[in-house]
Structures are given as structure tokens and as C-alpha cells.
Amino acid sequence: MIPIPQYPKGADLLRDKVVVVTAAAGTGIGSAVARRSLEEGARVVLSDWHERRLGEKAEELTGLGEVHAIPCDVTKEEQIGALIEGARQRFGRIDVLINNAGLGGSRSIVDMTDEEWSRVLDVTLNGTFRATRAAVRAFLAQGGGGAIVNNASVIGWRAQAEQAHYAAAKAGVMALTRCAAVDVAPHGIRVNAVAPSLAMHPFLAKVTTEELLEELTAREVSGRAAEPWEVANVMVFLASDYASYLTGEVVSVSSQHA
């Protein structure tokens, strides 16, 4: 197994930028990218539908920099609008949107209900669309410029049993990323995505069987899952000026066998 590397120090990659992160209250990638953004010098607006956990996460991160929390359910257009506008009112502008909100689950296509299919698509794909649209409108009102980073998944490329709804949603996020990038490029706005394979955190371990986790880990040539902050590092790079010529790309954050 390739060992987990040393946690990197910040290098001011997002100095003075205002970063909005959806689904940031948990223990996974959203929380990790919020932390890494603060460590890279950003001011961060956290959002999540769970208000208590959101408040706790904001309190936890306060010592790292300027943090503001705004509850948001990405299936509600008015709440997304309030999130973007609230960020602008608090910090005067927004520079980066991290679309991390997503919903999974395991169900055979034979047994999947319309409600299960629609719920996963509404959170994971439609929520990403709604937030992207709101952020782009804000960027344009500010005179252009800005970056959006979406959280896709390698499952958008590769088949896996009982994941038709999640895979369809993540493949949609990839297509949305590419097409939105073309739409907004003339305004200096970049749209990219990451496609993680397996990033381990307590919530994933709680909702996934040990057998499946072992199977997924066995696919990784590194012999281990990624740490959420390893995925967050790539998202921070895509949000930063170091990625100024990257747009419409989906970057695989994976050590899976080909």
C-alpha cells in the first residue's frame, strides 16, 4: 500500500478569494475543501441543508480564517439564490463555487422507484445546475471572471451494479461541466470538475458495506482509498489562478486500474 502523504501546508493559492462550498458540513470532500480553501487564504461560505452540523462545522473552522455559514438545500432554487446573494452581501463578491452536494444509494435498476431515481438526480445533477446558474449570474453581475469546480465521480465513466441513478447523475455533471464551460468562456469564467474514485471518510464507512469497500479499495493501485483532502487539493488547484487555462475538463482523482 502506498502510504498517506504528509498533509500539505497552505501556499496562498486562493489568497483573498471568496469561495462558496455546498454540502460542506459533513466529514467528506466538502468539509475538506472548505478547510483547504481557508488554509490557502480564502474567505469561505459554507452551506449545507443540516443547520446544526453546518453551525458546528463553521465553529470548527473559524480559527483558520473568515467563515460564514448559510443553510441551503440545493433542490430549492430560492435557497440557492439566497446562498449566493448572502455570500455577496457578506464579502462583497464571490470568486469560486465548489459544487459538492450529491446523493447516492444502492438499488438495482429492477427495484428502483421513480422517487429514488428522481431524488438522486435532483440533488446531484439538478442541484449542480441550479448552483452553477446562480453563480454564473453573480459572476456576470460582477463584471465576469470566476471559477466553478464540480464534484463528479469515476462512476460517471465506469459501470457499477446498483448505481444507475448515481452514475447517470455524475455523468450528467461531467456533461454539464463541459457545456457550461463553453457557454461562459467568453466572460472569463472557468468550469471544471473532479472525478474521484474512492475517498474514505466516516459517513461513507457508515453507509457502505465492508465487502463493497474492500472491493472498491482492491481496484486502487495505491492499495488504499484517497483521503478527502487529497481530492480537495485538486479542487483547490482548479479553483486557483494556477489553472487559468483549464476549463471544461474533468480531472480523474483516482488510482484505479485501467
Residue pairs with C-beta under 8 A, 6 or more apart in sequence:
1 222
1 223
1 224
2 222
2 223
2 224
2 255
4 224
4 227
5 230
7 229
8 233
9 39
10 36
10 39
10 40
10 41
11 40
12 40
12 41
13 40
13 41
13 236
13 237
13 239
13 240
13 241
13 242
14 37
14 40
14 41
14 42
14 96
14 236
14 239
14 240
15 40
15 41
15 42
16 41
16 42
16 43
17 37
17 41
17 42
17 43
17 95
17 96
17 239
18 42
18 43
18 44
18 45
18 87
18 91
18 92
18 93
18 94
18 95
18 96
19 34
19 37
19 42
19 43
19 44
19 45
19 94
19 95
19 96
19 97
19 98
19 239
20 44
20 45
20 47
20 83
20 84
20 87
20 94
20 96
20 97
20 98
20 135
21 30
21 33
21 34
21 37
21 44
21 45
21 46
21 47
21 98
21 100
22 30
22 47
22 48
22 72
22 74
22 83
22 97
22 98
22 99
22 100
22 101
22 127
22 131
23 30
23 47
23 48
23 49
23 74
23 100
23 101
23 102
24 30
24 31
24 33
24 34
24 46
24 47
24 48
24 54
24 57
24 100
25 31
25 46
25 48
25 50
25 53
25 54
25 56
25 57
26 48
26 53
26 57
26 201
26 203
27 201
27 202
27 203
27 228
28 199
28 201
28 203
28 204
28 228
29 100
29 151
29 196
29 199
29 201
29 228
29 231
29 232
29 235
30 48
30 98
30 100
30 101
30 151
31 57
31 228
32 227
32 228
32 229
32 231
32 232
33 98
33 100
33 231
33 232
33 235
33 236
34 44
34 46
34 57
34 61
34 67
34 98
35 61
35 64
35 229
35 232
36 229
36 232
36 233
36 235
36 236
37 44
37 96
37 98
37 236
37 239
38 44
38 61
38 64
38 65
38 67
39 64
39 65
40 236
40 240
41 65
42 65
42 96
43 65
43 66
43 67
43 68
43 91
44 61
44 65
44 66
44 67
44 68
45 67
45 68
45 69
45 70
45 83
45 86
45 87
45 90
45 91
45 94
46 54
46 57
46 58
46 61
46 67
46 68
46 69
46 70
47 54
47 69
47 70
47 71
47 72
47 83
48 54
48 57
48 71
48 72
49 71
49 72
49 73
49 74
51 71
54 69
54 71
55 69
57 69
58 67
58 68
58 69
61 67
66 91
68 86
68 87
68 90
68 91
70 82
70 83
70 86
70 87
71 79
72 79
72 80
72 82
72 83
73 79
74 80
74 101
74 123
74 126
74 127
74 128
74 130
74 131
75 122
75 123
75 126
75 127
77 130
80 127
80 130
80 131
80 134
81 134
83 131
83 134
84 94
84 131
84 134
84 135
84 137
84 138
85 138
87 94
88 94
88 138
93 142
94 135
94 138
94 139
94 142
94 146
95 145
95 146
95 147
96 146
96 147
96 148
96 149
96 239
97 131
97 132
97 135
97 146
97 147
97 148
97 149
98 148
98 149
98 151
98 235
98 239
99 127
99 128
99 131
99 132
99 148
99 149
99 150
99 151
99 173
100 151
101 123
101 124
101 127
101 128
101 131
102 123
102 124
102 127
102 151
102 166
102 169
102 170
103 119
103 120
103 123
103 124
103 166
104 120
104 124
104 163
104 166
105 116
105 120
105 165
105 166
106 162
106 163
107 116
107 162
107 165
108 161
108 162
109 164
112 164
112 165
116 165
117 164
117 165
120 165
120 166
120 169
121 165
121 168
121 169
121 172
124 166
124 169
124 170
124 172
124 173
125 168
125 169
125 170
125 172
125 173
125 176
128 150
128 173
128 176
129 176
132 148
132 150
132 176
132 180
132 191
135 146
135 148
136 146
136 148
136 180
136 184
136 189
138 146
139 145
139 146
139 184
139 187
139 189
140 187
144 187
144 188
144 189
145 187
145 188
145 189
146 188
146 189
146 190
147 189
147 190
147 191
147 192
147 238
147 239
147 240
147 243
148 180
148 189
148 190
148 191
148 192
149 192
149 193
149 194
149 235
149 238
149 239
150 173
150 176
150 177
150 191
150 192
150 193
150 194
151 173
151 193
151 194
151 196
151 235
152 170
152 173
152 174
152 177
152 193
152 194
152 195
152 250
153 166
153 167
153 170
153 195
153 196
153 197
154 195
154 196
154 197
154 252
154 254
154 256
155 163
155 166
155 167
155 170
156 167
156 170
156 171
156 172
156 173
156 174
156 195
156 250
157 171
157 174
157 195
158 256
159 167
160 167
170 195
173 193
174 193
174 195
174 250
177 191
177 192
177 193
177 248
177 249
177 250
178 248
178 250
180 191
181 190
181 191
181 192
181 247
181 248
181 249
182 248
184 191
185 247
185 248
190 238
190 243
190 244
190 246
190 247
191 247
191 248
192 238
192 243
192 246
192 247
192 248
192 249
192 250
192 251
193 249
193 250
193 251
194 231
194 234
194 235
194 238
194 250
194 251
194 252
194 253
195 250
195 251
195 252
195 253
195 254
196 226
196 231
196 253
196 254
197 216
197 219
197 220
197 226
197 252
197 253
197 254
197 255
197 256
198 213
198 216
198 217
198 219
198 220
198 225
198 226
198 254
199 225
199 226
199 227
199 228
199 230
199 231
199 253
200 213
200 224
200 225
200 226
200 227
200 228
201 228
204 213
205 213
213 225
216 225
217 223
217 224
217 225
219 256
219 257
220 254
220 255
220 256
220 257
221 255
221 256
221 257
222 255
226 253
226 254
226 255
230 253
231 253
234 251
234 253
237 243
238 246
238 251
